[in-house]
Amino acid sequence: METQEKQGGNVIAIATMFALFFMIAFVTNFAGSMGVIVKEQFGASNAASQLGSAANFIAYLFMGIPGGLILKRKGYKFTALLATAVGFVGVGIQLLSAYCGMIEMQNGVYVLGFGNIGSFGVYVTGAFVAGFSMCLLNLVGNPLLNTLGGGGNKGNQLVQFGCSLNSVGATLSPILLGYLIGGEVAKAKVADAAPALMIAMGLFAFAFLVVFFSRIPEPHIETAEEKALRLSGGFSVFKDILTTLKFPHFSLGALAIFFYIVIECGIPNMANLYMTQADKPWYVGATVAGSVVGVYWFCMMIGRLIGGAIGAKISSRAMITGCSIAGIALMLAAMFAPVQMVTVFGKSFPLSMCFMVLCGLCTSVMWGGIFNMAAEGLGKYVPMGSGIFMAMVFGGVLLPVQGLIADRIGVLNSYWMTIALLAYVLFYALVGSKLGLKKA
């Protein structure tokens, strides 16, 4: 009976982790897709429209390593509860930005202006808070699913299923937002996205309750001996960080992850802005643009499934090399494709976007491949390496830089930045991942 209860509890916990994997991508991609709304409602430039995404990723810098310490000292359950609570608050603040506009005089009474010019600062703050949640959920999700699966192949299988659901959330987020905005991008407001934000808050609240009442195994929580060592000064976080960064192949890999985040999110974010330029002949409206961007994330899901299937036969180095070269080729094709529209399933969109969505196949395996190369030979420093990698997700801070380039020389031309970053990933796969490896 006790075994059956434990298995039942694991099933619930696994289902909850799957839901949280979905939420990670859904909420993160929402920040990227909201750039279209931000640009219209707040009169923001392309650069400013990416501040929500940047704020979401900057949070990883502050929470990556501290989050790992929280996980070690407090365990999976506490960290998951904290993550869902923070996520609820972060999305709630973003929702609040739709309704904290100017104070108006109505019938002699001052009231809060609903549906008017919301607070851009409140929106960015909400995205920043939500970023803390996303970081914590990332820290919890992978190792907990592996633990619930019993490790080994079964544990890896659960992680792969979780990543697939992550891609589903990434695919649906821009499509849903595009549907909510509708065809009139010029009238887009944060309030249009309110239904999706409320759904996200509801899922966070439900997940909090499920985790609270679930029995979560804690095999990696700090032991009494480890706590005593820490309190006695025998453990130094900064010493472990510096030691880990002394491995050249790891340090260069951490930089590759920093750039990869800009590649992964910059491609669809800029594409969304490109297709919603109302004064251009390639304008398609938010609904179609969101669907096209959703296909990019769907291609990432397909790529992950393919990568998982062939991962045992093809090395990470070969996989990342091939994907980097293909990514550069597709970006060049997107930039220099003829300015004409193609029609698929009755919907027309720019030909260049056909090449853009295929880039999802290339970016899909980069995170895992880069991490595998960087973690090779780290030994006992792998956990610290994981924390550093999570902190490097703050590379999303460069998204406004790409937006600034788009403001100056055009959205498609901003992809020169993407090509440069892909070139670095290629360098890392061919050269950087081997530097100092024998010393590790």
Residue pairs with C-beta under 8 A, 6 or more apart in sequence:
6 215
9 214
9 215
10 148
12 210
12 214
13 144
13 148
13 211
13 214
13 215
13 216
14 145
14 148
14 149
14 158
16 80
16 207
16 210
16 211
16 214
17 140
17 141
17 144
17 145
17 148
17 162
18 161
18 162
18 165
19 165
19 203
19 207
20 80
20 83
20 84
20 137
20 140
20 141
20 207
21 137
21 141
21 162
21 163
21 165
21 166
21 169
22 165
22 166
22 168
22 169
23 87
23 137
23 169
23 200
23 203
23 204
23 207
24 134
24 137
24 138
24 141
24 166
24 169
25 166
25 167
25 168
25 169
25 170
25 173
25 297
26 169
26 170
26 172
26 173
26 200
27 87
27 90
27 91
27 130
27 133
27 134
27 173
27 200
28 56
28 134
28 170
29 169
29 170
29 173
29 174
29 268
29 297
30 173
30 177
30 193
30 196
30 197
30 200
31 52
31 53
31 55
31 56
31 127
31 130
32 50
32 52
32 53
32 174
32 265
32 268
32 269
32 272
33 173
33 174
33 177
33 178
33 269
33 272
33 290
33 293
34 52
34 94
34 123
34 127
34 177
34 190
34 193
35 49
35 50
35 52
35 53
35 269
35 272
35 273
36 49
36 177
36 181
36 185
36 188
36 272
36 273
36 276
36 286
36 289
37 177
37 181
37 188
37 189
37 190
37 192
37 193
38 44
38 48
38 49
38 51
38 52
38 120
38 123
38 190
39 45
39 46
39 48
39 49
39 273
40 185
40 186
40 187
40 188
40 189
41 117
41 118
41 188
41 189
41 190
42 48
42 117
42 118
42 120
42 123
44 51
44 120
45 403
45 404
45 407
46 273
46 403
46 404
46 406
46 407
46 411
46 414
47 400
47 401
47 403
47 404
47 406
47 407
48 120
48 400
48 403
49 273
49 403
50 269
50 399
50 400
50 402
50 403
51 124
51 127
51 400
52 123
52 124
52 127
53 127
53 265
53 269
53 396
53 399
54 396
54 397
54 398
54 399
54 400
55 124
55 125
55 127
55 128
55 131
56 127
56 128
56 130
56 131
56 134
56 396
57 131
57 261
57 265
57 393
57 394
57 395
57 396
57 397
57 399
58 128
58 131
58 394
58 396
58 397
59 128
59 129
59 130
59 131
59 132
59 134
59 135
59 394
60 131
60 134
60 135
60 390
60 391
60 392
60 393
60 394
60 396
61 391
61 393
61 394
61 397
62 132
63 131
63 132
63 135
63 136
63 390
63 391
64 135
64 139
64 387
64 388
64 389
64 390
64 391
64 392
64 393
64 394
65 237
65 241
65 384
65 387
65 388
65 390
65 391
67 79
67 135
67 136
67 139
67 387
67 390
68 139
68 383
68 384
68 386
68 387
68 390
69 237
70 78
70 79
70 82
70 136
71 79
71 139
71 140
71 143
71 220
72 220
72 221
72 222
73 221
73 222
73 227
74 221
75 216
75 218
75 220
75 221
76 140
76 143
76 144
76 147
76 216
76 217
76 218
76 220
76 221
77 211
77 214
77 216
77 218
79 136
79 139
79 140
80 136
80 137
80 140
80 144
80 207
80 211
80 216
81 208
81 211
81 212
82 136
83 133
83 136
83 137
83 140
84 133
84 137
84 204
84 205
84 207
84 208
84 211
85 204
85 208
86 129
86 130
86 132
86 133
86 136
87 130
87 133
87 134
87 137
87 200
87 204
88 201
88 204
88 205
88 208
89 129
90 126
90 127
90 128
90 129
90 130
90 131
90 132
90 133
91 126
91 130
91 197
91 200
91 201
91 204
92 126
92 197
92 201
93 122
93 125
93 126
93 129
93 130
94 122
94 123
94 126
94 127
94 130
94 190
94 197
95 126
95 190
95 194
95 197
95 198
95 201
96 122
96 126
97 118
97 119
97 120
97 122
97 123
97 126
97 190
98 115
98 118
98 189
98 190
98 191
98 193
98 194
99 112
99 114
99 115
99 118
99 191
100 112
100 118
100 119
100 122
101 112
101 113
101 114
101 115
101 116
101 117
101 118
101 119
102 113
102 116
102 117
103 110
103 111
103 112
103 113
104 110
104 111
104 112
104 113
104 116
114 191
115 189
115 191
118 189
118 190
118 191
123 190
133 204
135 390
135 393
138 390
138 393
139 387
139 390
141 162
142 159
142 162
143 220
144 216
145 155
145 158
145 159
145 162
146 155
146 156
146 158
146 159
147 155
147 217
147 219
147 220
148 155
148 158
148 217
149 155
149 156
149 157
149 158
149 159
160 304
160 308
163 304
164 301
164 304
164 305
167 297
167 298
167 300
167 301
167 304
167 364
168 301
170 297
170 300
170 301
171 294
171 295
171 297
171 298
171 301
172 294
173 196
173 294
173 297
174 268
174 272
174 290
174 291
174 293
174 294
174 297
175 290
175 291
175 293
175 294
176 196
176 290
177 193
177 196
177 286
177 290
178 286
178 287
178 288
178 289
178 290
178 291
178 293
178 294
179 287
179 290
180 192
180 193
180 195
180 196
181 188
181 192
181 193
181 286
181 287
181 290
182 192
182 285
182 286
182 287
183 285
183 286
183 287
184 285
185 276
185 278
185 285
185 286
186 278
188 286
222 230
226 235
229 235
240 381
240 384
241 384
241 388
243 381
244 250
244 378
244 381
244 384
244 385
244 388
245 251
245 254
245 388
247 377
247 378
247 381
247 436
247 439
247 440
248 432
248 435
248 436
249 373
249 374
249 376
249 377
249 432
249 433
249 434
249 435
249 436
249 437
249 440
250 374
250 375
250 378
250 385
250 440
252 374
252 428
252 432
252 433
252 435
253 370
253 371
253 373
253 374
253 389
253 428
253 432
253 433
254 374
254 388
254 389
254 392
255 392
255 424
255 428
256 370
256 374
256 424
256 425
256 428
256 432
257 367
257 370
257 371
257 374
257 389
257 392
257 393
257 395
258 392
258 394
258 395
259 395
259 421
259 424
259 425
260 363
260 366
260 367
260 370
260 395
260 421
260 425
261 392
261 393
261 394
261 395
261 396
262 395
262 396
262 398
262 399
262 402
262 417
262 418
262 421
263 327
263 363
263 366
263 418
263 421
263 422
263 425
264 363
264 366
264 367
265 396
265 399
266 398
266 399
266 402
266 414
266 417
266 418
267 296
267 331
267 356
267 359
267 360
267 363
267 415
267 418
268 293
268 296
268 297
268 356
269 399
269 402
270 402
270 403
270 406
270 411
270 414
270 415
271 289
271 292
271 293
271 296
271 353
271 356
272 289
272 290
272 293
273 403
273 406
273 411
274 282
274 350
274 353
274 411
274 412
275 282
275 283
275 284
275 288
275 289
275 292
275 349
275 350
275 353
276 283
276 284
276 285
276 286
276 289
277 283
277 411
281 339
282 339
282 341
282 349
282 350
284 292
284 347
284 348
284 349
284 350
288 347
288 348
288 349
289 349
291 347
292 349
292 353
292 356
292 357
293 357
295 357
295 360
296 356
296 357
296 359
296 360
297 360
298 360
299 357
299 358
299 359
299 360
299 361
299 364
300 360
300 361
300 363
300 364
301 364
302 360
302 361
302 364
303 360
303 361
303 362
303 363
303 364
303 365
304 364
304 365
306 361
306 364
307 319
307 364
307 365
307 368
307 369
310 319
311 319
316 368
316 369
316 370
316 372
316 373
317 369
317 373
317 429
317 430
317 433
319 365
319 369
320 365
320 366
320 369
320 370
320 373
320 425
320 426
320 428
320 429
321 426
321 429
321 430
323 361
323 362
323 363
323 364
323 365
323 366
323 369
324 362
324 366
324 422
324 423
324 425
324 426
324 429
325 426
326 361
326 362
327 359
327 362
327 363
327 422
328 419
328 422
328 423
328 426
330 355
330 356
330 358
330 359
330 362
331 355
331 359
331 415
331 418
331 419
331 422
332 419
333 352
333 355
334 352
334 353
334 355
334 356
334 359
334 412
334 415
335 352
335 412
335 413
335 415
335 416
337 350
337 351
337 352
337 354
337 355
338 351
339 350
339 351
339 352
340 350
340 351
341 348
341 349
341 350
341 351
342 348
342 349
342 350
342 351
342 354
352 412
366 425
369 429
370 425
370 428
371 386
371 389
373 428
373 429
373 433
374 385
374 389
374 433
375 382
375 385
375 386
376 433
376 437
376 440
377 437
377 440
378 385
378 440
379 440
401 417
402 414
402 417
402 418
403 414
405 413
405 414
405 416
405 417
406 413
406 414
